[in-house]
Amino acid sequence: MSSPRSLDVSSLDRTHWLELPARRSSVGVARRFVSDRLIAWRLPGELCADVVLLLSELATNAVRHTLSTRILCGVGLVTDACVRLEVHDHDRTGRGLPRCEPGLDDEGGRGLLLVEQLADAWGVDRSGRTGGNAVWATLTL
């Protein structure tokens, strides 16, 4: 899936970035960061919850499934009715995201299925910012 619109929005009040170490503890920091931006934009609570959940899944995948030591998380209000998330890693191996079919008893492995269900669109591109993967998702009101 090709990225319909990247987060290179020129207005600083509509796009925010946070770079973090690729550690599990960084996922919670990224969630709070995105939640604060969404609250400041006064977006509806249900949309905020979905955006934060998607960010959590994308950041967790970057931490768990790439060789990156850092991740770059971005959130942008690309239109008044569309939020875009991006998580960039520094993994230049070109492996992309793992695809799996979790078993009924498996505790994990459903993150991208959740992203697929909640996002209006999502995909993976090569990051112009890090040279690694850029996983993105958009949600609309």
N, C-alpha and C positions, 0 to 999 in steps of 0.2 A: 504494500500500500504506500503510495507516495504522499509525502507531507503536503497538505493543502496550504499551510501558512505557518512559517516558523515564528519563533518568538523574537524576531528582530524588530520589535515594535519600537518606534523612536521615542515614544512618550514614557519617561521614567516612572510616572505614577501608575502606569498600566502594565509594566513588566518588572519582575523582580527575580533576582538570581541569588543562589546560596551555594557555595562550594564547601564540601565536607569530606572528612576522611571516609573511606569505604569500610565502615564498621557498622555493626548492628545498631549501636547506640545513636548513630547519625540519622537513622530512619525516624525516630521520635522527634529529633530536632527539626528535620525537614517537614514533618507533619505540622508541628507548631508554627513554623515559619509560613507555610502555605495557609494554614488556618487564619493566622493574623492578617494576611493580605486579603483573604476572602471576606473577613469580617469588616475590614476597612472599606472594601468596595460595596458593602451592604447587600451581598447576594443572599438569596433565600437559603434557609438552613438545610433543607434537603439536598440542594445542589452542593452546598459546602461540604456536607458529609460525604457525598459521592466523590467529590474532587479530592478530598483528603484521603479517602480509602484508595483511590486510584494512585495517588502519589505514593502512598505507603507500599503498594504492590510493586510499582515501577522501581522505587528506590531499593526495596528489598531484593528484587531480582538483580539490580546492578551490584549490590553488595555481595550477594551469595553466588552469582553465576558468572562473574567476569574476573579478569586478572587485574582490574583497576585498583589503585591505592586511594583514589579520590573520586567523588561523584559531584556533578554539577546539577542542581535542581532549579528549574525555572517554572514560573507561573505567570501567565499573562491574560489580561482581559483584552482579547483581540478584537472583539466588538462588544457593544453593551450587553449582548446576549450570549456570548461565547467565551468560555474559559479554555485555555490551552495549558497543558502540563508538558514539561520535557525533563527527562533525566538523561544526562550525558555521562558516559564513563570514559576511561582512558585506555580501554582494552583494544589494541590495534590488531588482534589476531583475526578479526573478521568472522568469529564464530557465531555471532548473533545471539538470539535468545533460545534457550532450550525449549523444545516442544515435547510434552509428555502426556500420556494418558494415565492419570492417577487411578489407582484401584479404590474400591469402595472404602477400605480401611486405612488408606494413606492419609496422613495428617496434613500434608502439603501437596504442592504441585497444581493448584487450581488458580493461581494468581492471574495468569494471562486469560484464563476462561472468564474470570470475573471482570477483567479489563474489557474484554470483548463484549460482555453483556451490558456493562454500565456506560461505556464511552460511545459517543456518536460516531467517532472515527478514531483510529489509532494506527500506529505503525512504527517501523524502525528505519532510520536513515543513518548514513555516515555523518558523524558530527563535524561540522566546520570549526567548532570551538575547541574540541579535545582530540580529534582524530579517531576517537573510538565510536561507540554506538550512541545514537540519540533516539531514545524511545519516547514517543509522544502520544498524547491523547487529548481529544477535545470533547467538551460537554457544552450543551446549550440549554438555555432556560426553557 
